[in-house]
Amino acid sequence: MTDLLSKLLALFLEQDTANLIAPILLAIIQGSVLVGFVALSAVFFIWLERKVAGRIQDRLGPTRVGGKFGWLQTLADGMKLLVKEDPDNASYNNDLGYVWADNDMNLDEAEKLIRKAIVDDKKKQAEKKPGAKPEEIKANAAYLDSLGWVLYKQKKYKDALQPLQEAVQAKEGQSIEIYDHLAEVHMALGEMGAALGAWKKGVEKAGPSKREQERKVEVEKKIKTNQEKK
């Protein structure tokens, strides 16, 4: 192999120089191939382990759920580690539950996490306000939105309505995303008028961020489509 490489180099360099460079270049090539092989093998065996584990647990593997090429499953795995390290962190539980719900993954477990987040958050609020009455401790609007959305995903439309209605009553719940979720629940219940009202309210609440403006465009399309059907 070294002789062949030396002959090829001799086409461009002097023979002595080619003979000197050939072993070094060959070592670099062999090293690169080895490193590349090890890296690809690691990726392959991680993928294989996920597929085998998914089959053993009788669930869909990471390339069937969790975003394109399973990228969302990796995110969810990272969030699960956070929940494991701090199981009473309301934010971690809600975030993981919402990610699962929004992507139709582990819906029953997602509901449990979100309900736990609501309870834990209320406990922390009560600790900060020892003299507060129970009715003065309000559930976090974002967590209520998550609960409503996971119930919607489970097709529990009547149950989903109450937490979403409660969420939009709060100041921090004045979000186009939450109003969009509320509208979808109304639509599922056959309440087109209420859905259109929620969508229109959401458009009014859309912020200047790129994400909010993109959501606004989507909601405006929904309004137009459903007004034409009405």
N, C-alpha and C positions, 0 to 999 in steps of 0.2 A: 504494500500500500504506500509505503514511504517512497519507494522507487518510482511508482507511477506518478505520485504527486510531484516528485522532483523533476520528472521529465516534463510534466505540464508547466511547471514554473520556469523550466529552462527555455520555454518558448518566448518568455518575456524577460528573463534575467540571465545573467551569466551562470554557467553550470555550478561553479563553486558556491555562489550565493544561493542558488536554488537548492543545492545539497544541504546548506546550512539552515535555510528557512523551512524546508519541507517537514522535518520532524516536529518543529515547534508548531507549525500550522496544523499538522495532523493532530497534535495533542489538544490544541484549542478546539478543533472540530469535534473530536471525540468527547471532550469535556462538555461542550455545548449540547451534544446529542444526549449525553447521560443526564445532564441537568434537566433538559426538556422532557426526557422520558420519565424521570422521577416526579416532576411537577404534574405532568399529565396523568401519571398513575395515581397520584394523590387525589386529583379531581375525580377521576373515574371511580376510585374505590369509595369516596364519600358519596357520590351519586348512587353507586351500587348498594351501599349500606342503607341509604334512605329507601331505595326501592324494596330491598329485602325486608326492612323493618316495617314498611307500609303493608307489604303482603302478609307478614306475620300478624300484624294488628288488624288485618282485614279492613283497611281503609285505603283511600286513594293516595297515591304517591305524590311527591312534591311537584311533578310536572303536570299533574292533572288538576291541581288546585293551587291557589296562592300566586296568581299572576303569571306572566309569561316566563317560561323556563324555571318556574318555581321560586323566583326571587323573593316573593312575599313570604314564603314559608321560612326563608332564612331570617327575614325581619321578625316574623312572629316568634321564631326560636330564640332570638335575642331578647325579645320582650318577655318571653317565658322565664328566661334566666333572671331578669330583673324582678319579676313577680316572686320567683323562688327565693331570691335574696331578701326581699322585703314584701312578704305576703299581705301585709296590712296597708300597703301604700295604695290609696284610693286611685291615684292617677295612673299607676302602672296597671292595675286591674281593669280600669275603665278603658284605657288605651288598647290593651290586648283584646278585650272583649269587643270593642268597636271594630278593630281591624278584622277580626274573625267574622263578625256579623256583616260588615260591609262587603265581604268577599264570600259570603255563604259558606263559611267554614266553622265547624264545631259549635253550632248554634246553641245547643243546650248548655255547654260549658261557658260559652260567651255570656249567656244570660246570667248564669251564676256569678261570674266575675263582676259583671256590671252591677248586679243587685248588691253584692258585697261592697263594691266601691261606694255606692250610695249610703249604705249603712255606716261604713267606716268614716266617711266624710262627715256625716251628721254627728257621730260620736266626737270627732275632733272639734267640730263647731261648738258642741255642748261643753267640752272641756275649756274652751276659750271664753265661753259665756256661761259661767256656773249658775247664774241667776235667771237665765232665759227659760221661758216656758217652751214645752215641746212644739207647739204650733209656730213658735218664732224661729225654729231651726228649719230652714228651707233646704230642700235637696238641690244640689248643684245642677244648673240648667243643662250643662254639657252631658252630665251623667244621665239625666232624664231623657235627653235626646238619644243617647246610646241605647237606653232601655227600650224606648219606643221603637227604635230602628230594628233592634234584634227581634222584638215581638212581631214587627211587620214582616221580617224575613221568615219568621216561623209561621206566617199566615194567621197570626192571632190579632186580627185587625182591630177588633173592639177593645182588646186589652192595650193595644199600642196607642190608642187615641189619647187616653188620659195623661200619661207622662209627657207626651209631646205638647199637649195643650197647656200643661203646667209649666213646661220649659219656656214657651214663648211668652208667658206672663211675666217672667223675670226679665230684668233689664239686660242681663248678660245673655239672655236667650233670644234677643232680637237679632237673629242671624238668618241670612238667606238659606243656609243649609238646613237649619232646623225647620223653617217654614216649608222648605221643599219636602222634607220628610213628612211633615204634617199633611201636606197636600196629597202626597202619595197614599197615605192612610185613608184620607177622605175619599180618594178615587177608588180605592179597593173596597170601600164600604158603599160605593155607588152614590156618593155625595159630591157631585161635580161642582155645584155652586160653591160649597164650602172649600173645595179644593182650589178652585180659581181664585177665591178670596185670599187663601193662604199664599198661593203663588204670587199674587199681586203685592201682597204685604211684604213678601220676601224680596221682591224686586226693589221695593222702596228702601229696604234695609241693607242692600248690597254695598259693601265697602269698596274702596279704590284698589285693593290688591288685585293682582292678576288672577289669582284663584277665584276670588269673589266675582270678578267681572266675567270670567269664563262660566261660572255657575249661573250668573245672571242671564247670559245668552241662552244657555240650555233651558232655563226656566221660562224665558220669554217664548221660546219655541213651543214649550208645553202649553202655555197659555193660548197661543195662536191656534195650535192644533185642536185643542179641546173646545175653544170658543166656536170653531167652525163646525164641530160635531153637535154643539148645543142646539 
